[in-house]
Amino acid sequence: MRKVSGIVLLLLIAAATAAMFGPVQALADEIKLVGAITQIEISGPDATTATATLKDNKSGELVTVIVNDDLTLDKFKDHRIVPGDEIRLKYEVKDGKNISKYFRKTAGC
């Protein structure tokens, strides 16, 4: 009986440790930012990627991200998202590049 309660206690400690440290790793991979667009670069009308530079509202730093999703690219091409618009952005760093995961106007669009 004592062995069973010891094993249960170890399993509870392991589960609590995983619950505490698991989400921290996931949050470290994704970076959130709210800022104004300073520049958008699209290589052409048939482009599958674009580069957007935003000025972070909190730190004032410029952050350049690569945008791959078709919906946002269409908004760039149609000028529904233009320099000066405030954007809510989520991105992750892959191979030293900031890759956009979520790119929306704060007022909606």
Secondary structure, DSSP 8 states (H G I E B T S, - for coil): -HHHHHHHHHHHHHHHHHHHHHHHHHHHH-EEEEEEEEEEEE--TT-S-EEEEEEETTT--EEEEEE--HHHHHHHHTTSS-TT-EEEEEEEEETTEEEEEEEEETT--
